[in-house]
Amino acid sequence: MQLIYLPQSLDARSSYGVRAFRSHFARPVVFVPRRPRLPLLSVKAAKDPSGPKVAIAGISGAVGQEFIRVLTERNFPYSEIKMLASSRSAGKEVEFDGETYVIEELTEDSFDGVDISLFSAGGSISKKFAPIAAAKGCFVVDNSSAFRMADGVPLVIPEVNPEAMADYKLGKKKGGIIANPNCSTIIALMAVTPIHRAVGVKRMIASTYQAASGAGALAMAELEQQTRDVLNNDPVTMNIFSWQYAFNLFSHNSPMTENGYNEEEMKMVKETAKIWGTDAVSIAATCIRVPVMRAHAESINLTLCSELDEQDAKAILSKAPGISIIDDRANNRFPTPLDASNKDDVFVGRIRQDISQPGKSGLEIFVCGDQIKKGAALNAVQIAELIL
Ligand SMILES: NC(=O)c1ccc[n+]([C@@H]2O[C@H](COP(=O)([O-])OP(=O)(O)OC[C@H]3O[C@@H](n4cnc5c(N)ncnc54)[C@H](OP(=O)(O)O)[C@@H]3O)[C@@H](O)[C@H]2O)c1
């Protein structure tokens, strides 16, 4: 029997351990919480009889738990809220805004009378249930990739293209699906769009350094277990990934496509074109998993349509919504994933002229953003705010 310790960065409130036990491990394992098992997160939000009826599909997951943190941080108004997950979590309790909610199994009837649903239960669940919910007059904000590239489905970063969902308003339209972009796309475009708006971006090359939590809690558990294995001189445990993760890095685990780019890389290419509304910008990405628990980092190289001085780029970024600058050359202090963890903002630094491009036509930046927060839950709740 193998013991897998839950990572400290993932508290014992999630249901990952149970799911892992059931389905994800080839060999029998026991998940060992590091802390006593706590009830699911208890938070305050803004209950208001005139607010919308809300549902969260995937409440027991990493993004689902982040949803309720973000809803309360932003005082999101609601009159009623439903907590939905699979039959595995049905019956468990969630504390939210001083009340106890029993998690219900997500079914076709779950969305009767619901105004806004936040979906984070994976692509296949979204494909099946989001159209059912929308047909019942519900606005679905979907975190999966199921509808991102679908015609007629807005793909929205509220700081970048809120106009794409101008018609999606309670009382104006009767339900619909709005897609949340891929986390790496959101983090990149938060920083690059202000530059694009100012001088135009002709070409963007992104190299990502992506955290374990983007692949779920089981990946976090594996990273922590492998770290212990290596330090103890034991054989490394490999259940989630096919490669050693601790003290290593590897190409993103999403499926490879025919052109030699993996799906994560192609999401950045295709989603950026949809969000910016143009195919005219040349984009390529290399996506890498690094042994970091939370928050993605990206090195981004830009070729600009007209020249931009690095100081002017810094000034543009310092005024951009949702951006914080850490760019202290004297002290070699630039953004790190730890700076970005649990923060709303995307952090930008290493703002410098690309010396390989003529004049001031090239720019290099380094960005870090919390992919569970701005890359998922926060962006989705901001979209829901636009629906109100
Ligand atoms: N993690 C990230 O950083 C991140 C970032 C951006 C987007 N996303 C996307 O967000 C989604 C969720 O990611 P996550 O990391 O939160 O995953 P997760 O931790 O594995 O959570 C998955 C959630 O889906 C629920 N679920 C699974 N099967 C279900 C079913 N048959 N019926 C109803 N609910 C079901 C699970 O419920 P049970 O607990 O009951 O199984 C759980 O609540 C994915 O589409 C992912 O691609 C994730």
Ligand as a Chemical Component Dictionary entry (heavy atoms), coordinates in Angstrom:
data_LIG
# 
_chem_comp.id                   LIG 
_chem_comp.type                 NON-POLYMER 
_chem_comp.pdbx_formal_charge   0 
_chem_comp.three_letter_code    LIG 
# 
loop_
_chem_comp_atom.comp_id 
_chem_comp_atom.atom_id 
_chem_comp_atom.alt_atom_id 
_chem_comp_atom.type_symbol 
_chem_comp_atom.charge 
_chem_comp_atom.model_Cartn_x 
_chem_comp_atom.model_Cartn_y 
_chem_comp_atom.model_Cartn_z 
_chem_comp_atom.pdbx_ordinal 
LIG N1  N1  N 0  -6.734  24.137 -12.087 1  
LIG C1  C1  C 0  -6.543  25.201 -12.841 2  
LIG O1  O1  O 0  -5.580  25.967 -12.645 3  
LIG C2  C2  C 0  -7.501  25.545 -13.959 4  
LIG C3  C3  C 0  -7.321  26.751 -14.633 5  
LIG C4  C4  C 0  -8.169  27.102 -15.683 6  
LIG C5  C5  C 0  -9.187  26.236 -16.038 7  
LIG N2  N2  N 1  -9.341  25.056 -15.375 8  
LIG C6  C6  C 0  -10.439 24.177 -15.811 9  
LIG O2  O2  O 0  -11.436 24.142 -14.797 10 
LIG C7  C7  C 0  -12.030 22.864 -14.761 11 
LIG C8  C8  C 0  -11.896 22.286 -13.374 12 
LIG O3  O3  O 0  -10.537 22.242 -13.005 13 
LIG P1  P1  P 0  -10.083 21.885 -11.503 14 
LIG O4  O4  O 0  -8.613  22.034 -11.469 15 
LIG O5  O5  O -1 -10.942 22.591 -10.518 16 
LIG O6  O6  O 0  -10.457 20.317 -11.495 17 
LIG P2  P2  P 0  -10.746 19.361 -10.234 18 
LIG O7  O7  O 0  -10.114 19.886 -9.035  19 
LIG O8  O8  O 0  -10.422 18.008 -10.707 20 
LIG O9  O9  O 0  -12.327 19.498 -9.999  21 
LIG C9  C9  C 0  -13.248 18.945 -10.886 22 
LIG C10 C10 C 0  -14.651 19.224 -10.391 23 
LIG O10 O10 O 0  -15.552 18.662 -11.348 24 
LIG C11 C11 C 0  -16.474 17.845 -10.660 25 
LIG N3  N3  N 0  -16.928 16.732 -11.484 26 
LIG C12 C12 C 0  -16.173 15.775 -12.032 27 
LIG N4  N4  N 0  -16.975 14.882 -12.673 28 
LIG C13 C13 C 0  -18.247 15.321 -12.505 29 
LIG C14 C14 C 0  -19.515 14.852 -12.909 30 
LIG N5  N5  N 0  -19.657 13.706 -13.609 31 
LIG N6  N6  N 0  -20.625 15.552 -12.564 32 
LIG C15 C15 C 0  -20.489 16.679 -11.846 33 
LIG N7  N7  N 0  -19.317 17.190 -11.416 34 
LIG C16 C16 C 0  -18.216 16.512 -11.755 35 
LIG C17 C17 C 0  -15.713 17.315 -9.468  36 
LIG O11 O11 O 0  -16.632 16.840 -8.521  37 
LIG P3  P3  P 0  -16.250 15.596 -7.536  38 
LIG O12 O12 O 0  -15.306 16.157 -6.532  39 
LIG O13 O13 O 0  -17.576 15.229 -6.978  40 
LIG O14 O14 O 0  -15.630 14.538 -8.402  41 
LIG C18 C18 C 0  -14.967 18.571 -9.046  42 
LIG O15 O15 O 0  -15.827 19.401 -8.318  43 
LIG C19 C19 C 0  -11.347 22.041 -15.862 44 
LIG O16 O16 O 0  -12.112 22.117 -17.041 45 
LIG C20 C20 C 0  -10.032 22.739 -16.040 46 
LIG O17 O17 O 0  -9.496  22.566 -17.324 47 
LIG C21 C21 C 0  -8.539  24.696 -14.334 48 
# 
loop_
_chem_comp_bond.comp_id 
_chem_comp_bond.atom_id_1 
_chem_comp_bond.atom_id_2 
_chem_comp_bond.value_order 
_chem_comp_bond.pdbx_ordinal 
LIG N1  C1  SING 1  
LIG C1  O1  DOUB 2  
LIG C1  C2  SING 3  
LIG C2  C3  SING 4  
LIG C2  C21 DOUB 5  
LIG C3  C4  DOUB 6  
LIG C4  C5  SING 7  
LIG C5  N2  DOUB 8  
LIG N2  C6  SING 9  
LIG N2  C21 SING 10 
LIG C6  O2  SING 11 
LIG C6  C20 SING 12 
LIG O2  C7  SING 13 
LIG C7  C8  SING 14 
LIG C7  C19 SING 15 
LIG C8  O3  SING 16 
LIG O3  P1  SING 17 
LIG P1  O4  DOUB 18 
LIG P1  O5  SING 19 
LIG P1  O6  SING 20 
LIG O6  P2  SING 21 
LIG P2  O7  DOUB 22 
LIG P2  O8  SING 23 
LIG P2  O9  SING 24 
LIG O9  C9  SING 25 
LIG C9  C10 SING 26 
LIG C10 O10 SING 27 
LIG C10 C18 SING 28 
LIG O10 C11 SING 29 
LIG C11 N3  SING 30 
LIG C11 C17 SING 31 
LIG N3  C12 SING 32 
LIG N3  C16 SING 33 
LIG C12 N4  DOUB 34 
LIG N4  C13 SING 35 
LIG C13 C14 SING 36 
LIG C13 C16 DOUB 37 
LIG C14 N5  SING 38 
LIG C14 N6  DOUB 39 
LIG N6  C15 SING 40 
LIG C15 N7  DOUB 41 
LIG N7  C16 SING 42 
LIG C17 O11 SING 43 
LIG C17 C18 SING 44 
LIG O11 P3  SING 45 
LIG P3  O12 DOUB 46 
LIG P3  O13 SING 47 
LIG P3  O14 SING 48 
LIG C18 O15 SING 49 
LIG C19 O16 SING 50 
LIG C19 C20 SING 51 
LIG C20 O17 SING 52 
# 
